Amino acid sequence: MAKSIDETKLQRIKEATIEMVVSKGYGGASVSSIAKKAQVADGYLYRHYPSKAALVQALYSSNIEYYRNIIFKNMEDKESLEEVIYHFCVEIFNLANDNPSRAKFINMLMNDYTFLMSKEMTLKIPESLKAMVERGHKSGEVGSEINVEMFTAVFPAIPIQYASSRATSVFSSERLTEDDAKIVTKLCIKALA
């Protein structure tokens, strides 16, 4: 008979992973420290994830996929690229307000050169952003010289970095608001024009 999966243990593993990566960095978070924080045996963790890399990639991918879906939905529903960026900012700012550890986790891994995204994610991310760049070129919201790599330096980098700096109280500990989202959206649009 197959062993049953305890969803609460898996959730504790995911939360512990995020906390350990945020507090110790990707390189400093070990399987043992994650398992200890999650109050599970190392073997239990390995039963579900073959390595720390696989665990962190799975968590990172699920977060990125969630935000990719938001972008695609808004690309269908919104008339301008500015509106798409604004709604992304609102979502990522809500995350920073409600779950600062997850916001920091995403930002840390985006900027950690020792963390390697899964092959699937390295293909999906440019695909999403290419559609945004093409739309921006057509609407005139993105300068014709801006390519996907340049676009990525602005979006989603600036909104995620801004949310992360607020989540860590670097400049302020106030909750991020829709007005903040409007300001960051305008900053992105100006940088891309």
C-alpha positions as CSV (number, residue, x, y, z in Angstrom):
1,M,0.0,0.0,0.0
2,A,1.3,3.5,-0.9
3,K,2.1,5.8,2.0
4,S,-0.3,8.6,2.4
5,I,0.8,12.2,1.9
6,D,0.4,14.4,4.9
7,E,-0.5,17.8,3.3
8,T,0.2,19.7,6.6
9,K,3.7,18.3,6.6
10,L,4.3,19.3,3.0
11,Q,3.0,22.8,3.8
12,R,5.3,23.0,6.8
13,I,8.2,22.0,4.5
14,K,7.3,24.7,2.0
15,E,7.0,27.4,4.6
16,A,10.2,26.3,6.3
17,T,12.0,26.4,3.0
18,I,10.9,29.9,2.3
19,E,11.9,31.0,5.8
20,M,15.3,29.3,5.6
21,V,16.1,30.7,2.1
22,V,15.1,34.2,3.3
23,S,17.1,34.0,6.5
24,K,20.2,32.0,5.3
25,G,20.2,32.5,1.6
26,Y,19.9,29.7,-1.0
27,G,23.4,28.4,-0.3
28,G,22.9,28.5,3.5
29,A,19.6,26.7,3.6
30,S,20.3,23.0,4.0
31,V,17.9,20.1,3.7
32,S,18.6,19.3,7.4
33,S,17.8,22.8,8.6
34,I,14.6,22.9,6.5
35,A,13.5,19.5,7.8
36,K,14.2,20.6,11.4
37,K,12.3,23.8,11.0
38,A,9.4,21.9,9.4
39,Q,9.5,19.3,12.2
40,V,9.9,16.4,9.8
41,A,12.7,13.9,9.3
42,D,15.2,14.5,6.5
43,G,14.0,11.3,4.9
44,Y,10.4,12.5,4.8
45,L,11.5,15.6,2.9
46,Y,13.6,13.5,0.5
47,R,10.6,11.2,-0.1
48,H,8.9,14.2,-1.8
49,Y,11.8,16.2,-3.2
50,P,15.1,14.5,-4.4
51,S,17.2,17.6,-3.4
52,K,17.2,21.0,-2.0
53,A,17.4,22.4,-5.5
54,A,14.3,20.5,-6.6
55,L,12.4,21.7,-3.6
56,V,13.4,25.4,-4.0
57,Q,12.8,25.2,-7.8
58,A,9.3,23.8,-7.2
59,L,8.4,26.6,-4.8
60,Y,9.9,29.3,-7.0
61,S,8.2,27.9,-10.1
62,S,4.8,27.8,-8.5
63,N,5.2,31.4,-7.4
64,I,6.4,32.5,-10.8
65,E,3.7,30.5,-12.6
66,Y,1.0,32.2,-10.4
67,Y,2.3,35.6,-11.5
68,R,2.7,34.6,-15.1
69,N,-1.0,33.6,-15.1
70,I,-1.9,37.0,-13.7
71,I,0.0,38.7,-16.5
72,F,-1.6,36.5,-19.2
73,K,-5.1,37.2,-17.8
74,N,-4.4,40.9,-17.7
75,M,-2.9,40.8,-21.2
76,E,-6.3,39.5,-22.3
77,D,-8.5,41.8,-20.2
78,K,-6.7,45.1,-20.1
79,E,-6.3,47.5,-23.0
80,S,-2.9,49.0,-22.2
81,L,0.4,47.5,-21.1
82,E,0.4,50.1,-18.4
83,E,-2.8,48.6,-16.9
84,V,-1.1,45.1,-17.1
85,I,1.9,46.4,-15.2
86,Y,-0.3,48.2,-12.7
87,H,-2.3,45.1,-11.9
88,F,0.9,43.0,-11.5
89,C,2.2,45.7,-9.0
90,V,-1.0,45.5,-7.0
91,E,-0.7,41.7,-6.8
92,I,3.0,41.7,-5.8
93,F,2.4,44.5,-3.3
94,N,-0.4,42.5,-1.7
95,L,1.9,39.6,-1.4
96,A,4.5,41.8,0.3
97,N,1.9,43.2,2.6
98,D,0.3,39.8,3.5
99,N,3.3,37.4,3.2
100,P,6.6,39.3,3.3
101,S,8.6,36.1,3.4
102,R,7.3,35.0,0.1
103,A,8.0,38.4,-1.5
104,K,11.6,38.3,-0.2
105,F,12.0,34.7,-1.3
106,I,11.1,35.6,-4.9
107,N,13.3,38.6,-4.9
108,M,16.2,36.8,-3.3
109,L,16.1,33.9,-5.9
110,M,15.8,36.3,-8.8
111,N,19.1,37.9,-7.7
112,D,21.0,34.8,-6.5
113,Y,23.4,33.6,-9.1
114,T,23.9,30.3,-7.3
115,F,20.3,29.4,-7.7
116,L,19.5,27.8,-11.1
117,M,15.9,27.9,-12.3
118,S,14.5,24.8,-13.9
119,K,14.9,24.5,-17.7
120,E,11.2,24.8,-18.0
121,M,11.1,28.1,-16.2
122,T,14.1,29.5,-18.2
123,L,12.0,29.0,-21.3
124,K,8.6,30.2,-20.0
125,I,9.8,33.5,-18.5
126,P,11.1,35.1,-21.7
127,E,8.0,33.8,-23.6
128,S,5.7,35.8,-21.2
129,L,7.8,38.9,-21.4
130,K,8.2,38.7,-25.2
131,A,4.4,39.0,-25.5
132,M,4.5,42.1,-23.3
133,V,7.3,43.7,-25.2
134,E,5.5,43.0,-28.6
135,R,2.3,44.6,-27.2
136,G,4.3,47.6,-25.9
137,H,6.0,48.1,-29.2
138,K,2.6,48.0,-31.0
139,S,1.0,50.4,-28.5
140,G,4.0,52.7,-28.4
141,E,4.3,52.2,-24.6
142,V,7.7,50.5,-25.1
143,G,10.5,52.0,-27.2
144,S,11.3,50.2,-30.4
145,E,14.9,49.7,-29.2
146,I,13.8,47.9,-26.0
147,N,14.2,44.1,-26.3
148,V,13.1,41.4,-23.9
149,E,16.3,41.4,-21.9
150,M,16.1,45.2,-21.4
151,F,12.4,44.9,-20.6
152,T,13.2,42.4,-17.9
153,A,15.6,44.8,-16.2
154,V,12.6,47.0,-15.6
155,F,9.7,44.6,-15.4
156,P,9.1,42.6,-13.2
157,A,12.4,43.6,-11.5
158,I,11.4,47.0,-10.3
159,P,8.0,46.1,-8.8
160,I,9.5,43.0,-7.1
161,Q,12.5,44.9,-5.8
162,Y,10.2,47.7,-4.5
163,A,7.9,45.2,-2.8
164,S,10.9,43.4,-1.2
165,S,12.4,46.6,0.1
166,R,9.1,47.5,1.8
167,A,8.8,43.9,3.1
168,T,12.2,44.3,4.7
169,S,11.4,47.8,6.0
170,V,14.5,49.2,4.2
171,F,12.9,52.7,3.6
172,S,9.5,52.3,5.2
173,S,7.4,49.8,7.0
174,E,4.0,51.1,5.9
175,R,1.8,48.8,3.9
176,L,2.1,49.2,0.1
177,T,-1.0,50.8,-1.4
178,E,-2.6,51.2,-4.8
179,D,-1.0,54.7,-5.0
180,D,2.4,53.0,-4.6
181,A,1.4,50.6,-7.4
182,K,0.5,53.6,-9.6
183,I,3.8,55.3,-8.9
184,V,5.9,52.2,-9.6
185,T,3.8,51.5,-12.8
186,K,4.6,55.1,-14.0
187,L,8.3,54.5,-13.2
188,C,8.3,51.3,-15.3
189,I,6.5,52.9,-18.2
190,K,8.9,55.9,-18.2
191,A,11.9,53.5,-18.1
192,L,10.5,51.5,-21.0
193,A,9.4,54.4,-23.3
